[in-house]
Amino acid sequence: MYAISLGDDGAELRPLEPWRAEEFLAHVDRGREFIGQYNALPDVVTDRESSRSFLQAYADKAAADAGRLWGIWADGTLVGAVLFRRFDVVQGIAEAGCWLEPAAVGKGLVTRAVRVIIDWAVEERGIHRVEWWVSAGNEPSISVARRLGMAKDGVLRESYLYRGKRHDEEIWSVLAPQWRAARLASRSPHVRDGA
């Protein structure tokens, strides 16, 4: 099994596979109320069997090249995940998403992890457009889209019915040429005029 370092703090990105169902359920349980503010995951993953089914669905998506799921570990504990909910190599479009349990918030884990998966999607898989769909009230997730250099494409008014309430959804995206240019600019040393 592989792990990708997310920085000097020891955080790692790893595949989140069905055999981790018990660990995944414990993670969801720790963050159930927090994650459930905007994400239906806690309504879907309620016991070991549903945890395994959820992870198996993403294993099947990965096998079909239609989606992927990675866990974020901090100090050896699963604290969140990033994913491609949709992954269409023919059209060159992927939809990224995420969640974290409360103890992991504010450390930049999601932003770092999503950078890794977007780099992979763009550079290894030839994805042209990566989308980020988010409830208009989910400011932390919108902040991630901004930090990733995404542009707000628009708002789907009251398009998402969740727990009896209709939510506006914002769609953010980044195109491969913009992603590459921003990554290149972030790696280039800054040169002052006349230096």
Residue pairs with C-beta under 8 A, 6 or more apart in sequence:
1 14
1 15
2 14
2 15
3 12
3 13
3 14
3 73
4 12
4 13
4 14
4 116
5 11
5 12
6 12
6 13
6 72
6 109
6 112
6 113
6 116
7 108
7 112
9 74
9 107
10 74
10 75
11 72
11 73
11 74
11 107
11 109
11 112
12 72
12 73
13 70
13 71
13 72
13 73
13 82
13 113
13 116
13 117
14 70
14 71
14 73
15 69
15 70
15 71
16 24
16 55
16 58
16 69
16 70
16 71
16 78
16 81
17 55
17 59
18 52
18 55
18 56
18 59
20 55
20 71
20 78
21 48
21 51
21 52
21 55
22 48
22 51
23 78
24 45
24 51
24 54
24 55
24 71
24 78
25 45
25 47
25 48
25 51
26 78
27 71
27 77
27 78
27 79
27 80
27 101
28 35
28 41
28 42
28 45
28 51
30 101
30 102
30 103
31 42
31 99
31 100
31 101
31 102
32 42
33 42
34 101
34 102
35 41
35 42
35 99
35 100
35 101
36 42
36 43
37 138
38 134
38 135
38 137
38 138
38 141
38 162
38 167
39 99
40 162
41 54
41 99
44 50
44 54
45 51
45 54
55 69
58 67
58 68
58 69
58 83
61 67
61 68
61 69
61 87
62 68
62 69
65 87
65 89
66 86
66 87
66 88
67 83
67 84
67 85
67 86
67 87
68 83
68 84
68 87
68 117
69 81
69 82
69 83
70 81
70 82
70 83
70 113
70 117
71 78
71 80
71 81
72 78
72 79
72 80
72 81
72 82
72 100
72 104
72 109
72 110
72 113
73 79
74 104
74 107
74 109
79 100
79 101
79 103
79 104
79 109
80 98
80 99
80 100
80 101
80 104
80 109
80 110
80 113
81 98
81 99
82 96
82 97
82 98
82 110
82 113
82 114
82 117
83 96
83 97
83 98
84 94
84 95
84 96
84 97
84 117
84 121
85 95
85 96
85 97
86 93
86 94
86 95
86 131
87 94
87 95
87 121
87 125
87 127
88 94
89 125
89 126
89 127
92 126
92 127
92 128
92 129
92 176
93 127
93 128
93 129
93 130
93 131
94 121
94 127
94 129
94 130
94 131
95 130
95 131
95 132
95 133
96 114
96 117
96 118
96 130
96 131
96 132
97 132
97 133
98 110
98 113
98 114
98 141
98 144
100 109
100 110
105 140
110 144
111 144
111 147
111 148
114 144
114 148
115 148
118 130
118 148
118 174
118 179
119 179
119 183
121 127
121 130
122 128
122 130
122 176
122 179
122 180
127 176
128 175
128 176
129 173
129 174
129 175
129 176
130 150
130 173
130 174
130 179
131 153
131 171
131 172
131 173
132 141
132 144
132 145
132 148
132 150
132 171
132 172
132 173
133 169
133 170
133 171
133 172
134 141
134 142
134 145
134 169
134 170
134 172
135 141
135 160
135 162
135 167
135 168
135 169
135 170
136 142
136 155
136 167
136 168
136 169
136 170
137 167
137 168
142 170
142 172
145 152
145 172
148 174
149 174
149 178
149 179
149 182
150 172
150 173
150 174
151 172
151 173
151 174
151 178
152 170
152 171
152 172
153 171
153 172
153 173
154 170
154 171
155 168
155 169
155 170
155 171
156 168
156 169
156 170
156 171
157 168
158 166
158 167
158 168
159 166
159 167
159 168
159 169
160 166
160 167
160 168
160 169
161 167
174 182
